[in-house]
Amino acid sequence: MRSRIVPIVLALLLLILQWQLWTGRGSVPEVTELENKLSAQKEGNARAALANDRLASEVNDLKEGLEMVEERARQELGMVKPDEVFVQITR
């Protein structure tokens, strides 16, 4: 009788462990989902870092040089220098 109980108990323990592996906390599907979320977050962080670097460079240009200010004024506000003539061509 005892020789039959041990394999049955071991088989039940194996089934419980498999159940935990596939459905419990930290299961294979949950880990896969979290890895996907992590990679998406890393991609978003990389895009944000690029945008931050670009903005930091633009701020530095605005602090140090007037060329960037002049370019912005010309593009966004249509400003011209006193000796210049503004000509707009439309098609």
C-alpha positions as a Markdown table, in Angstrom:
| # | Residue | x | y | z |
|---|---|---|---|---|
| 1 | Met | 0.0 | 0.0 | 0.0 |
| 2 | Arg | 2.8 | 2.5 | 0.9 |
| 3 | Ser | 4.5 | 1.9 | -2.4 |
| 4 | Arg | 1.5 | 3.3 | -4.2 |
| 5 | Ile | 1.0 | 6.4 | -2.1 |
| 6 | Val | 4.5 | 7.9 | -2.7 |
| 7 | Pro | 4.2 | 8.0 | -6.5 |
| 8 | Ile | 0.6 | 9.4 | -6.2 |
| 9 | Val | 1.8 | 12.2 | -3.8 |
| 10 | Leu | 4.8 | 13.0 | -6.1 |
| 11 | Ala | 2.5 | 13.1 | -9.1 |
| 12 | Leu | 0.1 | 15.5 | -7.3 |
| 13 | Leu | 3.0 | 17.7 | -6.2 |
| 14 | Leu | 4.2 | 17.8 | -9.8 |
| 15 | Leu | 0.7 | 18.8 | -11.0 |
| 16 | Ile | 0.5 | 21.6 | -8.4 |
| 17 | Leu | 3.9 | 22.9 | -9.5 |
| 18 | Gln | 2.9 | 22.8 | -13.1 |
| 19 | Trp | -0.3 | 24.6 | -12.3 |
| 20 | Gln | 1.6 | 27.4 | -10.5 |
| 21 | Leu | 4.0 | 27.6 | -13.4 |
| 22 | Trp | 1.3 | 28.2 | -16.0 |
| 23 | Thr | -1.3 | 30.1 | -14.1 |
| 24 | Gly | 0.0 | 31.4 | -10.8 |
| 25 | Arg | 1.9 | 34.6 | -9.9 |
| 26 | Gly | 5.1 | 34.8 | -11.9 |
| 27 | Ser | 3.7 | 32.4 | -14.5 |
| 28 | Val | 5.2 | 32.1 | -17.9 |
| 29 | Pro | 2.4 | 34.1 | -19.7 |
| 30 | Glu | 2.7 | 36.9 | -17.0 |
| 31 | Val | 6.5 | 37.1 | -17.4 |
| 32 | Thr | 6.1 | 37.3 | -21.2 |
| 33 | Glu | 3.6 | 40.1 | -20.9 |
| 34 | Leu | 5.8 | 42.0 | -18.4 |
| 35 | Glu | 8.8 | 41.6 | -20.7 |
| 36 | Asn | 6.8 | 43.1 | -23.6 |
| 37 | Lys | 5.7 | 46.0 | -21.5 |
| 38 | Leu | 9.3 | 46.6 | -20.4 |
| 39 | Ser | 10.6 | 46.6 | -24.0 |
| 40 | Ala | 7.9 | 49.1 | -25.0 |
| 41 | Gln | 8.8 | 51.3 | -22.0 |
| 42 | Lys | 12.5 | 51.2 | -23.0 |
| 43 | Glu | 11.6 | 52.3 | -26.5 |
| 44 | Gly | 9.5 | 55.1 | -25.2 |
| 45 | Asn | 12.3 | 56.2 | -22.9 |
| 46 | Ala | 14.8 | 56.2 | -25.8 |
| 47 | Arg | 12.4 | 58.4 | -27.9 |
| 48 | Ala | 12.0 | 60.7 | -24.9 |
| 49 | Ala | 15.8 | 60.9 | -24.4 |
| 50 | Leu | 16.3 | 61.9 | -28.0 |
| 51 | Ala | 13.7 | 64.6 | -27.7 |
| 52 | Asn | 15.3 | 65.8 | -24.5 |
| 53 | Asp | 18.7 | 65.9 | -26.2 |
| 54 | Arg | 17.3 | 67.9 | -29.1 |
| 55 | Leu | 15.6 | 70.4 | -26.9 |
| 56 | Ala | 18.7 | 70.8 | -24.7 |
| 57 | Ser | 20.7 | 71.5 | -27.8 |
| 58 | Glu | 18.2 | 74.0 | -28.9 |
| 59 | Val | 18.2 | 75.7 | -25.5 |
| 60 | Asn | 22.0 | 75.8 | -25.6 |
| 61 | Asp | 21.9 | 77.4 | -29.0 |
| 62 | Leu | 19.4 | 80.0 | -27.8 |
| 63 | Lys | 21.5 | 80.9 | -24.8 |
| 64 | Glu | 24.8 | 81.2 | -26.7 |
| 65 | Gly | 24.0 | 82.5 | -30.1 |
| 66 | Leu | 21.8 | 85.0 | -31.7 |
| 67 | Glu | 21.7 | 83.1 | -35.0 |
| 68 | Met | 19.1 | 80.7 | -33.7 |
| 69 | Val | 17.0 | 83.6 | -32.4 |
| 70 | Glu | 17.2 | 85.4 | -35.7 |
| 71 | Glu | 16.3 | 82.2 | -37.6 |
| 72 | Arg | 13.2 | 81.6 | -35.4 |
| 73 | Ala | 12.1 | 85.2 | -35.7 |
| 74 | Arg | 12.4 | 85.0 | -39.5 |
| 75 | Gln | 10.6 | 81.7 | -39.8 |
| 76 | Glu | 7.8 | 82.1 | -37.2 |
| 77 | Leu | 7.2 | 85.8 | -37.1 |
| 78 | Gly | 8.2 | 86.8 | -40.7 |
| 79 | Met | 10.7 | 89.4 | -39.4 |
| 80 | Val | 13.2 | 91.1 | -41.7 |
| 81 | Lys | 16.3 | 93.3 | -41.1 |
| 82 | Pro | 16.0 | 97.1 | -41.7 |
| 83 | Asp | 17.9 | 96.9 | -45.0 |
| 84 | Glu | 16.0 | 93.9 | -46.4 |
| 85 | Val | 12.9 | 93.6 | -48.5 |
| 86 | Phe | 10.5 | 90.7 | -47.8 |
| 87 | Val | 9.2 | 89.0 | -50.9 |
| 88 | Gln | 6.7 | 86.2 | -50.7 |
| 89 | Ile | 6.0 | 83.9 | -53.6 |
| 90 | Thr | 2.9 | 81.8 | -53.6 |
| 91 | Arg | 2.0 | 79.1 | -56.1 |
